[in-house]
C-alpha cells in the first residue's frame, strides 16, 4: 500500500516539476514584456 502511494506521489511531483520548468520562464517573459510596455 505504501509503495503505491509513493509511486502516485512521485508521478504527481514529476508532472508538477515538468510544468514548472515551462511556466516559470513563460511568466518571466510576460513580466518583462509588461514592464517594457509600462516603461516605454
N, CA, C and O of each residue as an XYZ file, in Angstrom:
160
protein
N       0.824     -1.196      0.000
C       0.000      0.000      0.000
C       0.868      1.260      0.000
O       0.594      2.206     -0.737
N       1.907      1.268      0.821
C       2.778      2.439      0.897
C       3.529      2.656     -0.413
O       3.785      3.794     -0.806
N       3.882      1.561     -1.089
C       4.590      1.678     -2.363
C       3.710      2.345     -3.405
O       4.175      3.188     -4.172
N       2.442      1.969     -3.431
C       1.513      2.567     -4.389
C       1.375      4.067     -4.145
O       1.381      4.855     -5.091
N       1.253      4.458     -2.891
C       1.148      5.875     -2.552
C       2.414      6.625     -2.964
O       2.344      7.759     -3.438
N       3.570      5.987     -2.781
C       4.835      6.634     -3.146
C       4.929      6.807     -4.656
O       5.392      7.846     -5.128
N       4.498      5.810     -5.419
C       4.514      5.925     -6.882
C       3.589      7.049     -7.344
O       3.929      7.815     -8.245
N       2.438      7.136     -6.727
C       1.487      8.195     -7.085
C       2.064      9.568     -6.750
O       1.940     10.510     -7.533
N       2.688      9.672     -5.595
C       3.289     10.946     -5.186
C       4.435     11.333     -6.121
O       4.568     12.498     -6.496
N       5.258     10.358     -6.494
C       6.382     10.632     -7.394
C       5.874     11.091     -8.764
O       6.438     12.004     -9.366
N       4.816     10.456     -9.245
C       4.247     10.832    -10.532
C       3.718     12.265    -10.498
O       3.941     13.043    -11.426
N       3.019     12.600     -9.424
C       2.479     13.955     -9.278
C       3.611     14.975     -9.205
O       3.542     16.033     -9.830
N       4.652     14.654     -8.440
C       5.786     15.561     -8.283
C       6.494     15.779     -9.616
O       6.846     16.910     -9.951
N       6.707     14.700    -10.387
C       7.394     14.838    -11.669
C       6.566     15.672    -12.648
O       7.117     16.471    -13.406
N       5.256     15.488    -12.632
C       4.390     16.278    -13.508
C       4.435     17.751    -13.104
O       4.489     18.636    -13.958
N       4.413     18.005    -11.791
C       4.473     19.373    -11.283
C       5.781     20.050    -11.678
O       5.775     21.195    -12.132
N       6.896     19.353    -11.508
C       8.195     19.934    -11.853
C       8.316     20.166    -13.352
O       8.897     21.164    -13.777
N       7.780     19.265    -14.151
C       7.804     19.445    -15.601
C       7.020     20.676    -16.022
O       7.447     21.428    -16.898
N       5.865     20.877    -15.390
C       5.062     22.062    -15.683
C       5.789     23.323    -15.233
O       5.768     24.343    -15.922
N       6.423     23.243    -14.087
C       7.130     24.397    -13.543
C       8.273     24.841    -14.453
O       8.537     26.037    -14.580
N       8.956     23.878    -15.090
C      10.067     24.210    -15.986
C       9.620     25.073    -17.153
O      10.402     25.878    -17.658
N       8.370     24.920    -17.593
C       7.853     25.737    -18.692
C       7.160     27.001    -18.200
O       7.191     28.031    -18.874
N       6.532     26.925    -17.024
C       5.734     28.046    -16.533
C       6.592     29.206    -16.043
O       6.283     30.362    -16.334
N       7.649     28.925    -15.316
C       8.473     29.995    -14.735
C       9.108     30.872    -15.828
O       9.000     32.095    -15.744
N       9.764     30.300    -16.846
C      10.302     31.172    -17.905
C       9.215     31.928    -18.662
O       9.418     33.075    -19.059
N       8.064     31.293    -18.862
C       6.968     31.968    -19.560
C       6.479     33.173    -18.771
O       6.254     34.241    -19.341
N       6.314     33.007    -17.469
C       5.891     34.130    -16.620
C       6.954     35.225    -16.619
O       6.615     36.408    -16.613
N       8.232     34.851    -16.625
C       9.309     35.846    -16.654
C       9.268     36.648    -17.954
O       9.449     37.865    -17.932
N       9.033     35.985    -19.077
C       8.958     36.680    -20.368
C       7.764     37.630    -20.398
O       7.884     38.768    -20.851
N       6.612     37.164    -19.916
C       5.423     38.020    -19.888
C       5.664     39.223    -18.979
O       5.274     40.342    -19.315
N       6.304     39.001    -17.830
C       6.594     40.096    -16.902
C       7.520     41.124    -17.536
O       7.282     42.326    -17.419
N       8.569     40.668    -18.202
C       9.485     41.601    -18.872
C       8.768     42.383    -19.973
O       9.032     43.570    -20.163
N       7.866     41.723    -20.695
C       7.104     42.387    -21.743
C       6.219     43.491    -21.158
O       6.167     44.599    -21.690
N       5.532     43.182    -20.069
C       4.654     44.168    -19.433
C       5.471     45.328    -18.879
O       5.075     46.486    -19.013
N       6.607     45.028    -18.260
C       7.465     46.101    -17.740
C       7.958     46.993    -18.865
O       8.016     48.213    -18.711
N       8.319     46.388    -20.011
C       8.789     47.209    -21.138
C       7.661     48.076    -21.691
O       7.910     49.191    -22.148
N       6.415     47.576    -21.655
C       5.289     48.393    -22.106
C       5.043     49.562    -21.157
O       4.749     50.673    -21.597
N       5.164     49.311    -19.863
C       4.952     50.377    -18.885
C       6.077     51.418    -18.967
O       5.822     52.620    -18.892
N       7.313     50.952    -19.120
C       8.449     51.860    -19.144
C       8.498     52.665    -20.457
O       9.012     53.782    -20.493
N       7.962     52.084    -21.513
C       8.046     52.734    -22.820
C       6.985     53.714    -22.984
O       6.898     54.362    -24.028
